[in-house]
Amino acid sequence: MAVNIRNRDSVTGIVLFIFNLLQEYKDMSAEIEQRDLIRYLESFGKSESSIRMGLSRMSRSKVIKKIKSNSKIYYSLDKDGKEYIDIWRRGLKYFQLKYQKRQGNSWNFDWDCYIFKGFRKTNPQNSDLVEIMGEIGYAEIESNVWISAYKMGSELDPIFNDREISYLNLNTQVNGQIDIADFLKEEFKLGKLKEEYTELISMVKANNEQIKKKKLKTEELLPLLGYTGWKFYSIITKDPFLPEQLLDNWVGDRAVKIFIEFRKSLFTEITNDLFNKDHNIKG
């Protein structure tokens, strides 16, 4: 599922982004009038024909629900659409947990380790669990051996127990004959994360310059927030946000603050202007 919602250029991904904004402003049951949803999607460079085909496909696949009311057509989230949004929320929740632990600066030098017994990553039923482990900050250093600087058992153990996964959990300080800096860089892909954060910061800067120079309509702000938000989400769900004792002066700290400020500056204008209208939003 998560692969689909991270496809930033798909009609499905854009529609879910818009409904994600809407549910923050109103709730999951809110409806958007068809003509307004088409207008929002056109601001992302989509043609009306491709939009209508995408909306029809999403209706058939239970992502959105088509509703006729007073000779008008509205759309709301359907079962699968709500599940997609829940996946988004899960990633943001895990980001907040990791980020808060790093900002708390209270790491005691213990590492958390899970060793799965008889677990097959290639099993399609396990693909989401592998994704969850990465999102919450664990790296697989050997087959079925996952480590994190933070103990996340309160989140993970119920998931493992519900799925009846056999595992060992260790929480202790670790010694070894390795270069810890090289180990962290390799296992947690810190070099790639640094590059992506640098790109995100440049992206926000370019967006702010564009907004300052041009008088953009509110719906024209949607792709700026949408594409930047996708970029942000794709990075923070991979970043383990290692403790400052291991990773000082991390570019991710600056990037998070810059993006949050950018999003805050656009969110109120977008939601108040586009969603605070009785004619196009119900709920």
N, C-alpha and C positions, 0 to 999 in steps of 0.2 A: 504493500500500500504506500509506504513512505516514498518510494521511488516516483510514483505518480505525482504526489503533491509537491515534490521538489523540482518537477519539470516546469521551470518558470515560464516557458513560452507556450505551454498548452492551455487551451481554453479551460480545461478542468482546473489546472493550477491557479489560473487567474480568478475564476469564479469562486474557488474556495478561499482565496486571499480576500476577496471582497466580502464574502460571508463571514470570514474570521473577524474583519473589522466591524461588521454589522453586529455580530453577537457580543462584541465587547461593548458596543454602544447601546444595544437593546438586549436581545436574547436569541437563543437558538431557533425559536419558532417564528421569528420575524420573516416577512416576505418582501421581495423586491419586484416592482413591476417590470415586465419584460422589456418595454422600450427603454427604460432607464438602465437595466442591466446590459442591454446591447450597447448603449451609449458609453457606459463605463468600459466595456471590453474594447470598443473601438479606439479608446485612448491608448490602448496597448498595441495598436497597429493591426488589429484583427479586422478582417472584412465581415460585413453583415452575414454573407452566406456561410462563412466558416463558423461564425458565432452560432447561427441558428442550427447548423448541423451538430455543433458541439453540445449545445443545450439539449437537443433532441437525444443525442447519445447518452448524456448524463442522466436524463430522465429515465431512459430505458434501463440504465445500470444502477438505479436507486441512489444516485449521488444527490440529485435535486428532485424536487417534486413540483410538477406543473399544476397550477390552481387557476380556475376560471371564476371570476367574481365580478358581477355588474358589467359584463361585456369586456372586461379587461383580463389580461393574463398576468399572473404573478408566479414567482418561484420561491421556494423555501428549501432548506436542507432536508434531505431524506436520510434514511438509515445509514447508508454507506458514507454519505457526506459528513454526517455527525461523527462517524468513526475516524474519518480522515482528520477532522478538526481535533479530535481527541489525541491523535498521534502527534500533531503539531504541539498541542498543549503539553504532552508528555515530554517532548524534547526541551521545551522552555522551562518546565518544572525542574528537570535534571540540570539544566544550565544554571538555574538559580541556586540549587543546592551546592553545586561545585563552586560557583562564584562566591557565594556567601562563606563557604569554608576557607577559600583562599583569602578573602578579605578579613576574615576573623583572625587569621595569622596565629592559630593556636595548635599547629601541627606538633605532635609529640614524637615524630620520627618513626612511627610505626607504619608499616605497609599492610594493606589488606589483600588477601590472596584467596581466590576460589579455584579449586581443582575439581573439574567435572569428571564423573566416572561414567563411561559408556555413552558419552554425549557425541552426537554426529552433527556437525555444522551443516553438512550437505543435505540434511533432511529439511525439506521445505517448511515443515512445521516448526523448525528451530530458527528460521531466518530472522524473525522479529526479535527473538531473545538475543541473538548475536548483535543485532542493532542496538538493543537496549543496553547491553554491556558497554558498548562504545560510547553511547550517549551519556551514560552516567559516570564515565571517566575511567573505565578499565581498559587495559591493553593486554592482548594475548601474547605472552612472551614465549610460550611453547604451546604445543597442541593441548587445548583444554585447560591451560593454566593462565589465569587472568589476575592482574594485579592493579591496584589503585593506591594512591596516597591517602585516600579517605575511606573510612568504613561506611558502607552504604547498605548494611544488612537490613535495616528497617524498611528499605524499599525493595531489595532484591529477594530476601529470604521468603516472603510470602509468595512471590512469583515462582520461585523454584519449588516450593512445597506444593503449590497448587498444581504444578505440572509433574510432580513426582520425579524431579530430577535429583539424582544422587550426587552429592558434592561434599567436599571438605572445605572448611573455611579457617584460615589462619590469619591472625593479626599480631604482627610482631616486627621488631627491628630486623633489618637484613644486613648481613656482611658478605663480602665477596671480593674476588680478585678481578674487578672490572672498573673501567672508568665510568663513573656515574653520569657525567655530563654526556658522554657519547651514548651511553645506554638510554638515557631519557630522550635524547634527540632522535635516536633510531626507533625506539619502541612507540613513542608518542608523536612521531612525525612533526617535531617542533619547527623544523626548518620550513616545511610546507605551510604550516599554520601561520608562521611569521609572514611569509609572502602573501598569503591570502588576507591577513589582517591589514597589511600595508595597502593592498588593493582596495579594501573596504574603506579605509580612511580617505584615499584618493577619490573614491566614488562619492562619498558624502561631501567632500570639498567641492567636487565638480557640480553636484546637485545644488548645493547652496549658492554657488556662483550663478547657475542657470536661473534659479528662483529669483535671485537678486536683480538680474539683468532683464528678465522678461516678465510680462504680466501674464502668468499662466492661469487658465481656468482651473477650478477646483478639481475637475476630473482629470486634468493633465498632471496633477500632482500624484495621482494614483500609481502610474508606472514608476515614478521616482521612488515612492515609498515601497512599492511592491518588489521591484528588482533589488533594491538595496536591502530590504528585509529578507529576501531569499538568500542573498549573499551572507548576511549576518547569521541567519539560522544555520546555514550549511557549515559555517565555521565553528560556532559556539557549541554545536552538538558533537563536534569532534575534539574540541579542546578539553583536556582533563583539568585545566586550571590548577596546575601543580602548586604546592605551597611556596610561599616566598623564600623559604629556606633553601629550596631547590632551584627556584626560578625567579630571580629578582629582576625588577625593571622589565616586566613582560609587556610587549606591545599590545597584547590582548586587553589589558586593563584600560589602556587609553582608548582602544577601539570601541570597547563596550560603552564607555562614557560618551564618546562622540556619537555613536549610533543612537543611544537612548535619547540624547538631547535632540538629535535630528528628527527622530520619530515623534517625539513629544511636540515638536514645533509644527508638524503636519497633521497629526492625528485629530486634534480638536477642530481644525479648519475643515478637514475632509468630512468628518462624521457630522459636524453641525450643519454643513452646507448640503451634503448629499443625502444624509439619512434623517434629517430633522424636518421632513416634509410629509404631510399627511397623504399626498397624492401618490407617492411612489414607494412608501414603506408602510407596511401594516404589521402590527404586533407590538 
